[in-house]
Amino acid sequence: MTTELLIQNLHRASSSQELLLATRQLASCGEAAVAPALVEVLGFNNPGAAVAAVEGLIGLGQAAVPPLLQLDPENYGARAWAVRALAGIGDVRGLDLLVDALGTDVAASVRRAAARGLGNLLLDGLEPAQRREVLERCLEALLAATSDGEWVVRYAVAVGLEALAPALEPDGASLVHLHQGLVALTQAEEANPPVVSLRARLALTRLGQP
């Protein structure tokens, strides 16, 4: 089935089930040309179709980034799904949206996705100065989120910090700050459940910290 026909089927869907099926078919084709149509699905208020679209967009990788970044920022639902897609793709062009989502989004699930995404951006091919700038912005955003009000976000921050650590200078101040952020997450408090503390301790252990 051609991409044109797949896109037509998507637009002709007259029920939630038909939309879900059409989206899954579109997502599985693997053609970069379908990225804008998959992005369009993110705003259809159909969670099942949106999940399928996000999986398809992640599968398309970098080709999906431009249409994701062209989304209307006022369309909150689509933007929330876009954050998940960009976090899964790992392209540095999504940095601004991920940083903004982690710091300001009202949904804990979106902030959680952004935290994981900031720890896993693909930095190969960047100039040294740009690489340092990206890493510092990721670190700054993650450290700020160590005080997020939702434990699921703080858990994701611990994961993100661990993933970010190997890219930092081994003897630099940034890595020291990262370790301090993880130590802060290990503190046992009423609002900080053991699962967060344990995950942060695991990250420190894996990073060779006592």
N, CA, C and O of each residue as an XYZ file, in Angstrom:
840
protein
N       0.851     -1.190      0.000
C       0.000      0.000      0.000
C       0.891      1.247      0.000
O       1.825      1.334      0.797
N       0.619      2.194     -0.868
C       1.449      3.390     -0.964
C       1.229      4.303      0.239
O       0.212      4.213      0.927
N       2.204      5.185      0.479
C       2.063      6.130      1.583
C       0.871      7.050      1.365
O       0.186      7.421      2.318
N       0.620      7.421      0.096
C      -0.529      8.284     -0.191
C      -1.834      7.618      0.216
O      -2.713      8.266      0.784
N      -1.964      6.338     -0.071
C      -3.186      5.621      0.279
C      -3.298      5.455      1.792
O      -4.391      5.543      2.352
N      -2.183      5.219      2.441
C      -2.192      5.098      3.894
C      -2.660      6.396      4.550
O      -3.436      6.377      5.505
N      -2.183      7.512      4.029
C      -2.576      8.813      4.573
C      -4.051      9.081      4.286
O      -4.762      9.627      5.129
N      -4.507      8.699      3.099
C      -5.928      8.849      2.770
C      -6.799      8.038      3.726
O      -7.834      8.518      4.187
N      -6.382      6.819      4.020
C      -7.134      5.977      4.949
C      -7.217      6.626      6.331
O      -8.236      6.535      7.015
N      -6.136      7.276      6.724
C      -6.125      7.966      8.007
C      -7.179      9.071      8.033
O      -7.941      9.191      8.993
N      -7.214      9.864      6.985
C      -8.139     10.994      6.940
C      -9.587     10.556      6.732
O     -10.514     11.307      7.036
N      -9.780      9.355      6.220
C     -11.137      8.859      5.993
C     -11.705      8.103      7.190
O     -12.883      7.747      7.198
N     -10.875      7.858      8.195
C     -11.327      7.097      9.357
C     -12.538      7.774      9.994
O     -12.519      8.973     10.270
N     -13.577      6.998     10.219
C     -14.826      7.548     10.744
C     -15.139      7.091     12.166
O     -16.203      7.406     12.698
N     -14.228      6.360     12.778
C     -14.413      5.911     14.159
C     -13.055      5.832     14.834
O     -12.014      5.844     14.176
N     -13.082      5.751     16.154
C     -11.836      5.651     16.905
C     -11.050      4.404     16.519
O      -9.824      4.445     16.413
N     -11.753      3.305     16.311
C     -11.093      2.058     15.954
C     -10.463      2.145     14.577
O      -9.348      1.667     14.368
N     -11.174      2.755     13.634
C     -10.612      2.921     12.292
C      -9.387      3.835     12.325
O      -8.404      3.598     11.623
N      -9.459      4.879     13.145
C      -8.322      5.785     13.268
C      -7.116      5.071     13.856
O      -5.988      5.265     13.402
N      -7.357      4.251     14.859
C      -6.263      3.502     15.480
C      -5.619      2.561     14.474
O      -4.394      2.490     14.384
N      -6.443      1.835     13.714
C      -5.920      0.900     12.723
C      -5.133      1.628     11.644
O      -4.047      1.194     11.259
N      -5.684      2.740     11.156
C      -5.009      3.507     10.102
C      -3.685      4.075     10.606
O      -2.696      4.115      9.873
N      -3.676      4.509     11.856
C      -2.444      5.060     12.424
C      -1.386      3.978     12.568
O      -0.216      4.204     12.257
N      -1.787      2.818     13.033
C      -0.827      1.715     13.166
C      -0.233      1.332     11.827
O       0.967      1.075     11.730
N      -1.057      1.291     10.792
C      -0.557      0.962      9.451
C       0.412      2.032      8.966
O       1.448      1.731      8.374
N       0.055      3.289      9.229
C       0.915      4.396      8.812
C       2.242      4.359      9.569
O       3.307      4.571      8.990
N       2.160      4.086     10.871
C       3.365      4.073     11.696
C       4.316      2.940     11.324
O       5.528      3.063     11.500
N       3.784      1.863     10.821
C       4.614      0.695     10.520
C       5.251      0.746      9.144
O       6.070     -0.114      8.816
N       4.899      1.725      8.337
C       5.427      1.738      6.960
C       6.882      2.174      6.914
O       7.613      1.789      6.002
N       7.318      2.979      7.893
C       8.727      3.359      7.963
C       9.180      4.386      6.962
O      10.383      4.561      6.772
N       8.263      5.074      6.314
C       8.608      6.078      5.309
C       8.589      7.470      5.926
O       7.630      7.841      6.603
N       9.656      8.246      5.691
C       9.749      9.583      6.262
C       8.611     10.487      5.817
O       8.249     11.426      6.526
N       8.054     10.214      4.664
C       6.993     11.059      4.123
C       5.731     11.061      4.978
O       4.911     11.972      4.858
N       5.560     10.059      5.837
C       4.334      9.980      6.642
C       4.470     10.729      7.968
O       3.506     10.803      8.730
N       5.636     11.277      8.254
C       5.856     11.945      9.542
C       4.835     13.058      9.806
O       4.271     13.104     10.899
N       4.576     13.957      8.844
C       3.591     15.015      9.127
C       2.208     14.468      9.463
O       1.515     15.024     10.315
N       1.801     13.395      8.809
C       0.491     12.802      9.090
C       0.463     12.197     10.490
O      -0.537     12.315     11.198
N       1.554     11.552     10.890
C       1.619     10.993     12.240
C       1.587     12.107     13.290
O       0.965     11.960     14.342
N       2.254     13.206     12.998
C       2.223     14.348     13.912
C       0.803     14.892     14.022
O       0.365     15.291     15.102
N       0.093     14.907     12.907
C      -1.290     15.371     12.909
C      -2.145     14.539     13.864
O      -3.024     15.075     14.540
N      -1.888     13.239     13.920
C      -2.649     12.334     14.785
C      -2.507     12.725     16.252
O      -3.421     12.491     17.042
N      -1.383     13.311     16.626
C      -1.136     13.663     18.022
C      -2.180     14.631     18.561
O      -2.393     14.712     19.771
N      -2.825     15.357     17.672
C      -3.825     16.325     18.098
C      -5.255     15.857     17.954
O      -6.177     16.663     18.078
N      -5.472     14.562     17.692
C      -6.815     14.048     17.430
C      -7.597     13.645     18.686
O      -8.739     13.197     18.579
N      -7.005     13.797     19.858
C      -7.675     13.431     21.107
C      -8.080     11.959     21.120
O      -9.178     11.603     21.549
N      -7.171     11.115     20.643
C      -7.378      9.668     20.647
C      -6.099      9.045     21.217
O      -5.142      8.838     20.471
N      -6.058      8.742     22.520
C      -4.823      8.261     23.156
C      -4.224      7.033     22.492
O      -3.005      6.948     22.342
N      -5.062      6.075     22.090
C      -4.529      4.873     21.460
C      -3.816      5.186     20.163
O      -2.722      4.683     19.911
N      -4.437      6.020     19.337
C      -3.812      6.408     18.076
C      -2.558      7.240     18.328
O      -1.571      7.116     17.603
N      -2.598      8.095     19.366
C      -1.435      8.921     19.673
C      -0.238      8.059     20.079
O       0.892      8.334     19.673
N      -0.481      7.026     20.875
C       0.600      6.119     21.271
C       1.209      5.461     20.034
O       2.431      5.372     19.909
N       0.362      5.006     19.135
C       0.860      4.380     17.906
C       1.643      5.381     17.063
O       2.665      5.040     16.469
N       1.156      6.619     17.016
C       1.847      7.647     16.246
C       3.207      7.961     16.846
O       4.187      8.124     16.119
N       3.271      8.045     18.178
C       4.545      8.315     18.846
C       5.548      7.203     18.549
O       6.715      7.482     18.271
N       5.111      5.966     18.603
C       6.007      4.847     18.296
C       6.512      4.934     16.862
O       7.685      4.680     16.588
N       5.608      5.298     15.946
C       6.012      5.442     14.556
C       6.989      6.579     14.360
O       7.943      6.449     13.592
N       6.769      7.694     15.043
C       7.660      8.852     14.931
C       9.042      8.537     15.499
O      10.060      8.926     14.927
N       9.069      7.840     16.615
C      10.363      7.438     17.179
C      11.098      6.524     16.205
O      12.314      6.621     16.044
N      10.347      5.638     15.560
C      10.953      4.744     14.580
C      11.531      5.483     13.387
O      12.515      5.041     12.794
N      10.920      6.612     13.033
C      11.421      7.401     11.909
C      12.670      8.188     12.276
O      13.433      8.583     11.394
N      12.886      8.420     13.556
C      14.091      9.104     14.014
C      14.137     10.565     13.606
O      13.142     11.280     13.716
N      15.284     11.002     13.140
C      15.521     12.417     12.858
C      14.551     12.991     11.829
O      14.254     14.185     11.864
N      14.059     12.170     10.928
C      13.133     12.664      9.909
C      11.842     13.186     10.518
O      11.144     13.986      9.897
N      11.519     12.743     11.722
C      10.274     13.156     12.368
C      10.413     14.462     13.136
O       9.406     15.036     13.550
N      11.635     14.946     13.335
C      11.835     16.106     14.206
C      11.241     17.395     13.644
O      10.528     18.083     14.374
N      11.498     17.764     12.375
C      10.941     19.034     11.873
C       9.432     19.163     12.029
O       8.978     20.184     12.546
N       8.621     18.177     11.609
C       7.176     18.340     11.813
C       6.769     18.373     13.285
O       5.785     19.023     13.636
N       7.508     17.685     14.143
C       7.207     17.734     15.573
C       7.436     19.135     16.129
O       6.670     19.608     16.969
N       8.478     19.788     15.666
C       8.799     21.119     16.163
C       7.891     22.189     15.573
O       7.856     23.312     16.076
N       7.161     21.863     14.521
C       6.246     22.818     13.894
C       4.845     22.777     14.481
O       3.960     23.498     14.020
N       4.635     21.953     15.484
C       3.329     21.856     16.131
C       2.922     23.186     16.755
O       3.765     23.945     17.233
N       1.638     23.452     16.745
C       1.104     24.642     17.389
C       1.328     24.538     18.897
O       0.790     23.624     19.523
N       2.101     25.441     19.503
C       2.372     25.345     20.945
C       1.125     25.502     21.801
O       1.131     25.153     22.982
N       0.047     26.029     21.205
C      -1.197     26.194     21.959
C      -1.994     24.890     22.038
O      -2.923     24.776     22.837
N      -1.632     23.914     21.216
C      -2.316     22.621     21.242
C      -1.633     21.754     22.295
O      -0.694     21.016     21.999
N      -2.124     21.859     23.528
C      -1.421     21.207     24.629
C      -1.350     19.698     24.458
O      -0.300     19.097     24.683
N      -2.469     19.075     24.058
C      -2.482     17.625     23.938
C      -1.439     17.125     22.958
O      -0.700     16.186     23.253
N      -1.381     17.756     21.785
C      -0.406     17.353     20.780
C       1.016     17.607     21.273
O       1.916     16.803     21.033
N       1.208     18.722     21.958
C       2.544     19.066     22.467
C       3.014     18.026     23.476
O       4.186     17.647     23.480
N       2.106     17.564     24.328
C       2.477     16.560     25.328
C       2.950     15.276     24.665
O       3.944     14.686     25.089
N       2.246     14.842     23.630
C       2.674     13.643     22.905
C       3.976     13.900     22.156
O       4.809     13.003     22.037
N       4.157     15.119     21.649
C       5.386     15.454     20.926
C       6.600     15.353     21.839
O       7.669     14.919     21.409
N       6.438     15.752     23.094
C       7.538     15.640     24.057
C       7.970     14.180     24.195
O       9.161     13.873     24.222
N       6.997     13.299     24.280
C       7.308     11.866     24.391
C       8.064     11.380     23.157
O       9.027     10.621     23.266
N       7.620     11.821     21.991
C       8.287     11.405     20.751
C       9.711     11.941     20.686
O      10.643     11.200     20.372
N       9.881     13.221     20.982
C      11.214     13.824     20.924
C      12.146     13.199     21.954
O      13.336     13.024     21.691
N      11.612     12.863     23.122
C      12.438     12.203     24.140
C      12.923     10.855     23.647
O      14.051     10.454     23.936
N      12.087     10.158     22.910
C      12.466      8.854     22.387
C      13.430      8.933     21.219
O      14.244      8.032     21.016
N      13.339     10.012     20.447
C      14.217     10.172     19.284
C      15.617     10.606     19.708
O      16.610     10.091     19.194
N      15.700     11.548     20.642
C      16.999     11.975     21.158
C      17.728     13.004     20.330
O      18.918     13.230     20.546
N      17.053     13.637     19.387
C      17.680     14.654     18.543
C      17.824     15.956     19.331
O      16.890     16.383     20.009
N      18.993     16.583     19.239
C      19.243     17.808     20.014
C      18.343     18.964     19.582
O      18.204     19.938     20.321
N      17.734     18.876     18.407
C      16.824     19.948     17.992
C      15.592     20.008     18.888
O      14.882     21.013     18.899
N      15.340     18.962     19.623
C      14.222     18.962     20.548
C      14.583     19.478     21.928
O      13.750     19.446     22.834
N      15.812     19.956     22.109
C      16.290     20.371     23.428
C      15.394     21.431     24.070
O      14.997     21.289     25.227
N      15.077     22.486     23.329
C      14.291     23.577     23.908
C      12.944     23.081     24.426
O      12.519     23.448     25.521
N      12.281     22.253     23.639
C      10.963     21.758     24.030
C      11.066     20.845     25.247
O      10.214     20.903     26.133
N      12.089     20.009     25.303
C      12.261     19.108     26.440
C      12.560     19.886     27.722
O      12.013     19.581     28.781
N      13.426     20.885     27.620
C      13.757     21.703     28.792
C      12.517     22.432     29.290
O      12.248     22.468     30.490
N      11.770     23.008     28.365
C      10.561     23.732     28.750
C       9.539     22.797     29.377
O       8.899     23.149     30.367
N       9.382     21.612     28.807
C       8.407     20.650     29.327
C       8.770     20.200     30.733
O       7.896     20.104     31.594
N      10.038     19.925     30.977
C      10.453     19.470     32.303
C      10.218     20.555     33.347
O       9.850     20.260     34.484
N      10.430     21.791     32.964
C      10.312     22.869     33.931
C       8.916     23.409     34.133
O       8.623     23.984     35.181
N       8.028     23.233     33.127
C       6.745     23.942     33.208
C       5.510     23.098     32.941
O       4.408     23.540     33.267
N       5.633     21.910     32.368
C       4.432     21.176     31.994
C       3.634     20.774     33.232
O       4.206     20.440     34.269
N       2.310     20.811     33.111
C       1.451     20.511     34.255
C       1.317     19.014     34.504
O       0.942     18.598     35.601
N       1.619     18.206     33.501
C       1.441     16.757     33.631
C       2.742     16.089     34.056
O       3.778     16.261     33.413
N       2.680     15.329     35.139
C       3.872     14.630     35.619
C       4.399     13.648     34.586
O       5.611     13.467     34.477
N       3.512     13.009     33.824
C       3.952     12.033     32.828
C       4.777     12.696     31.725
O       5.710     12.094     31.193
N       4.431     13.927     31.390
C       5.179     14.654     30.363
C       6.535     15.086     30.918
O       7.556     14.968     30.241
N       6.538     15.582     32.145
C       7.813     15.985     32.764
C       8.727     14.770     32.916
O       9.940     14.876     32.734
N       8.154     13.638     33.245
C       8.941     12.407     33.376
C       9.585     12.041     32.041
O      10.769     11.706     31.996
N       8.822     12.101     30.967
C       9.372     11.791     29.643
C      10.478     12.766     29.274
O      11.499     12.370     28.713
N      10.276     14.039     29.587
C      11.292     15.048     29.271
C      12.578     14.787     30.036
O      13.669     14.936     29.484
N      12.462     14.400     31.303
C      13.649     14.120     32.113
C      14.460     12.974     31.522
O      15.686     13.048     31.436
N      13.782     11.936     31.125
C      14.486     10.806     30.515
C      15.123     11.226     29.190
O      16.245     10.832     28.871
N      14.381     12.036     28.423
C      14.898     12.476     27.136
C      16.147     13.326     27.258
O      17.065     13.200     26.447
N      16.194     14.194     28.265
C      17.355     15.060     28.447
C      18.607     14.281     28.825
O      19.722     14.761     28.618
N      18.439     13.109     29.366
C      19.598     12.296     29.695
C      20.103     11.462     28.542
O      21.158     10.837     28.636
N      19.350     11.449     27.446
C      19.690     10.540     26.346
C      19.751     11.216     24.980
O      19.513     10.573     23.957
N      20.068     12.502     24.958
C      20.213     13.171     23.668
C      21.448     12.639     22.933
O      22.460     12.302     23.547
N      21.338     12.574     21.620
C      22.430     12.072     20.792
C      23.369     13.227     20.464
O      22.982     14.164     19.765
N      24.586     13.163     20.960
C      25.514     14.285     20.859
C      26.608     14.080     19.826
O      27.407     14.987     19.594
N      26.665     12.917     19.204
C      27.706     12.653     18.214
C      27.580     13.641     17.052
O      26.480     13.924     16.577
N      28.709     14.149     16.611
C      28.706     15.063     15.470
C      28.628     16.528     15.850
O      28.799     17.392     14.990
N      28.374     16.829     17.114
C      28.313     18.226     17.538
C      29.716     18.788     17.724
O      30.640     18.073     18.111
N      29.859     20.063     17.446
C      31.119     20.734     17.738
C      31.317     20.764     19.257
O      30.338     20.800     20.002
N      32.566     20.750     19.723
C      32.817     20.711     21.168
C      32.076     21.795     21.952
O      31.522     21.518     23.016
N      32.060     23.019     21.439
C      31.398     24.107     22.155
C      29.894     23.875     22.235
O      29.277     24.112     23.274
N      29.308     23.410     21.130
C      27.866     23.144     21.131
C      27.545     21.969     22.048
O      26.532     21.974     22.748
N      28.403     20.979     22.037
C      28.202     19.815     22.893
C      28.189     20.230     24.369
O      27.334     19.791     25.138
N      29.148     21.082     24.753
C      29.209     21.556     26.135
C      27.956     22.346     26.500
O      27.411     22.197     27.594
N      27.509     23.183     25.574
C      26.316     23.995     25.839
C      25.086     23.116     26.040
O      24.292     23.345     26.953
N      24.935     22.111     25.181
C      23.786     21.203     25.297
C      23.838     20.455     26.626
O      22.828     20.342     27.321
N      25.016     19.947     26.973
C      25.159     19.199     28.214
C      24.842     20.067     29.432
O      24.193     19.613     30.374
N      25.301     21.307     29.407
C      25.045     22.194     30.541
C      23.568     22.507     30.677
O      23.045     22.587     31.789
N      22.894     22.685     29.552
C      21.456     22.963     29.616
C      20.688     21.744     30.131
O      19.753     21.879     30.920
N      21.086     20.567     29.683
C      20.445     19.342     30.170
C      20.663     19.189     31.670
O      19.728     18.896     32.416
N      21.895     19.389     32.101
C      22.225     19.233     33.516
C      21.470     20.248     34.363
O      20.920     19.905     35.409
N      21.444     21.485     33.915
C      20.757     22.535     34.669
C      19.276     22.203     34.844
O      18.721     22.352     35.933
N      18.641     21.751     33.756
C      17.220     21.423     33.815
C      16.959     20.229     34.736
O      15.997     20.233     35.505
N      17.807     19.219     34.657
C      17.629     18.030     35.490
C      17.864     18.338     36.964
O      17.125     17.861     37.825
N      18.883     19.127     37.257
C      19.150     19.481     38.648
C      18.000     20.292     39.237
O      17.631     20.099     40.395
N      17.435     21.196     38.446
C      16.294     21.981     38.919
C      15.109     21.075     39.238
O      14.329     21.349     40.150
N      14.987     19.988     38.468
C      13.846     19.086     38.630
C      14.036     18.079     39.761
O      13.136     17.284     40.029
N      15.197     18.098     40.436
C      15.357     17.207     41.585
C      14.391     17.582     42.714
O      14.163     16.793     43.631
N      13.830     18.785     42.640
C      12.855     19.211     43.648
C      11.432     19.193     43.107
O      10.536     19.794     43.699
N      11.215     18.508     41.986
C       9.866     18.405     41.426
C       8.914     17.823     42.470
O       9.308     16.984     43.280
N       7.660     18.273     42.443
C       6.693     17.844     43.440
C       6.192     16.424     43.291
O       5.551     15.900     44.202
N       6.472     15.778     42.144
C       5.995     14.416     41.904
C       7.167     13.442     41.941
O       8.186     13.657     41.284
N       7.014     12.372     42.712
C       8.122     11.425     42.849
C       8.442     10.712     41.545
O       9.598     10.359     41.311
N       7.451     10.490     40.687
C       7.731      9.800     39.424
C       8.662     10.637     38.549
O       9.460     10.099     37.781
N       8.551     11.957     38.675
C       9.449     12.835     37.915
C      10.850     12.786     38.514
O      11.839     12.708     37.785
N      10.934     12.831     39.833
C      12.251     12.760     40.477
C      12.944     11.426     40.175
O      14.162     11.382     40.003
N      12.178     10.359     40.113
C      12.743      9.059     39.734
C      13.347      9.151     38.331
O      14.462      8.686     38.098
N      12.603      9.754     37.399
C      13.092      9.905     36.028
C      14.308     10.822     35.976
O      15.197     10.632     35.146
N      14.348     11.810     36.853
C      15.506     12.700     36.922
C      16.752     11.912     37.326
O      17.830     12.126     36.772
N      16.606     11.006     38.286
C      17.740     10.166     38.678
C      18.237      9.341     37.501
O      19.442      9.203     37.290
N      17.298      8.794     36.739
C      17.657      8.021     35.541
C      18.360      8.923     34.528
O      19.381      8.548     33.952
N      17.801     10.114     34.320
C      18.382     11.040     33.360
C      19.772     11.494     33.749
O      20.660     11.584     32.901
N      19.964     11.779     35.020
C      21.292     12.199     35.487
C      22.321     11.089     35.302
O      23.447     11.349     34.877
N      21.943      9.869     35.616
C      22.873      8.753     35.418
C      23.260      8.616     33.951
O      24.426      8.394     33.624
N      22.269      8.750     33.072
C      22.544      8.614     31.638
C      23.413      9.755     31.118
O      24.208      9.567     30.197
N      23.258     10.937     31.709
C      24.013     12.108     31.251
C      25.467     12.080     31.709
O      26.344     12.600     31.020
N      25.723     11.486     32.850
C      27.042     11.556     33.485
C      28.213     11.164     32.587
O      29.216     11.878     32.584
N      28.142     10.062     31.822
C      29.309      9.664     31.029
C      29.746     10.693     29.989
O      30.892     10.672     29.540
N      28.839     11.592     29.604
C      29.178     12.585     28.585
C      29.899     13.793     29.171
O      30.441     14.604     28.421
N      29.917     13.929     30.497
C      30.542     15.078     31.142
C      32.032     14.837     31.368
O      32.500     13.698     31.408
N      32.760     15.937     31.515
C      34.191     15.833     31.798
C      34.403     15.093     33.117
O      33.784     15.444     34.122
N      35.257     14.087     33.132
C      35.395     13.247     34.334
C      35.847     13.998     35.580
O      35.512     13.592     36.692
N      36.594     15.074     35.422
C      37.088     15.808     36.585
C      36.516     17.217     36.672
O      37.058     18.078     37.366
N      35.412     17.441     35.958
C      34.867     18.788     35.897
C      33.851     19.088     36.979
O      33.354     18.189     37.657
N      33.552     20.365     37.127
C      32.588     20.808     38.134
C      31.187     20.305     37.817
O      30.398     20.044     38.726
N      30.874     20.168     36.527
C      29.534     19.732     36.157
C      29.227     18.341     36.702
O      28.122     18.076     37.175
N      30.219     17.458     36.630
C      30.006     16.103     37.142
C      29.844     16.124     38.664
O      29.062     15.352     39.219
N      30.574     16.994     39.325
C      30.415     17.136     40.775
C      28.998     17.573     41.110
O      28.382     17.043     42.035
N      28.477     18.543     40.356
C      27.116     19.020     40.583
C      26.104     17.919     40.314
O      25.102     17.802     41.020
N      26.365     17.116     39.297
C      25.468     16.003     38.992
C      25.418     15.020     40.164
O      24.342     14.584     40.573
N      26.594     14.677     40.698
C      26.644     13.767     41.843
C      25.897     14.356     43.041
O      25.211     13.637     43.767
N      26.035     15.662     43.240
C      25.342     16.320     44.348
C      23.831     16.243     44.164
O      23.083     16.078     45.128
N      23.392     16.366     42.914
C      21.969     16.250     42.639
C      21.447     14.860     42.962
O      20.353     14.718     43.508
N      22.212     13.843     42.632
C      21.808     12.476     42.949
C      21.816     12.238     44.457
O      20.941     11.554     44.987
N      22.801     12.800     45.140
C      22.846     12.660     46.594
C      21.598     13.278     47.215
O      21.026     12.723     48.154
N      21.180     14.422     46.691
C      19.978     15.069     47.210
C      18.755     14.165     47.037
O      17.859     14.158     47.881
N      18.723     13.412     45.953
C      17.589     12.519     45.698
C      17.617     11.283     46.592
O      16.611     10.584     46.710
N      18.758     11.006     47.222
C      18.825      9.842     48.112
C      18.255     10.143     49.493
O      18.016      9.225     50.276
N      18.039     11.408     49.794
C      17.593     11.783     51.133
C      16.207     11.234     51.415
O      15.269     11.487     50.658
N      16.074     10.492     52.487
C      14.793      9.891     52.858
C      13.922     10.939     53.547
O      14.241     11.398     54.643
N      12.836     11.307     52.904
C      11.888     12.260     53.457
C      10.481     11.719     53.243
O      10.264     10.784     52.471
N       9.542     12.322     53.936
C       8.153     11.867     53.815
C       7.653     11.985     52.384
O       6.907     11.129     51.908
N       8.065     13.052     51.695
C       7.612     13.267     50.322
C       8.488     12.560     49.295
O       8.216     12.623     48.097
N       9.534     11.891     49.757
C      10.462     11.218     48.851
C      10.438      9.722     49.149
O      11.157      9.263     50.035
N       9.628      8.959     48.429
C       9.484      7.533     48.732
C      10.794      6.766     48.522
O      11.670      7.221     47.787
N      10.923      5.620     49.161
C      12.163      4.840     49.057
C      12.565      4.511     47.626
O      13.756      4.406     47.332
N      11.595      4.346     46.732
C      11.944      3.974     45.368
C      12.813      5.036     44.702
O      13.697      4.706     43.911
N      12.571      6.302     45.014
C      13.397      7.376     44.456
C      14.789      7.341     45.070
O      15.793      7.418     44.362
N      14.839      7.225     46.392
C      16.120      7.172     47.085
C      16.967      6.001     46.600
O      18.166      6.151     46.365
N      16.348      4.849     46.453
C      17.072      3.657     46.007
C      17.584      3.819     44.579
O      18.694      3.397     44.256
N      16.749      4.445     43.715
C      17.186      4.625     42.313
C      18.351      5.594     42.230
O      19.266      5.395     41.431
N      18.330      6.634     43.041
C      19.435      7.583     43.045
C      20.705      6.929     43.589
O      21.797      7.169     43.074
N      20.564      6.104     44.627
C      21.730      5.395     45.169
C      22.316      4.433     44.137
O      23.535      4.302     44.017
N      21.442      3.769     43.400
C      21.905      2.866     42.350
C      22.692      3.638     41.295
O      23.732      3.176     40.826
N      22.191      4.819     40.925
C      22.893      5.641     39.947
C      24.283      6.028     40.460
O      25.264      5.960     39.720
N      24.358      6.430     41.715
C      25.655      6.798     42.285
C      26.608      5.616     42.299
O      27.791      5.764     41.992
N      26.103      4.453     42.652
C      26.939      3.245     42.668
C      27.466      2.936     41.274
O      28.650      2.647     41.099
N      26.594      2.997     40.295
C      27.005      2.723     38.925
C      28.023      3.744     38.413
O      28.832      3.440     37.536
N      27.974      4.949     38.966
C      28.902      6.003     38.556
C      30.174      6.010     39.398
O      31.007      6.909     39.280
N      30.310      4.987     40.257
C      31.525      4.849     41.047
C      31.610      5.740     42.244
O      32.701      6.018     42.743
N      30.442      6.206     42.728
C      30.423      7.074     43.905
C      30.042      6.261     45.139
O      29.165      5.400     45.062
N      30.688      6.521     46.271
C      30.389      5.767     47.499
C      28.991      6.074     48.021
O      28.579      5.526     49.044
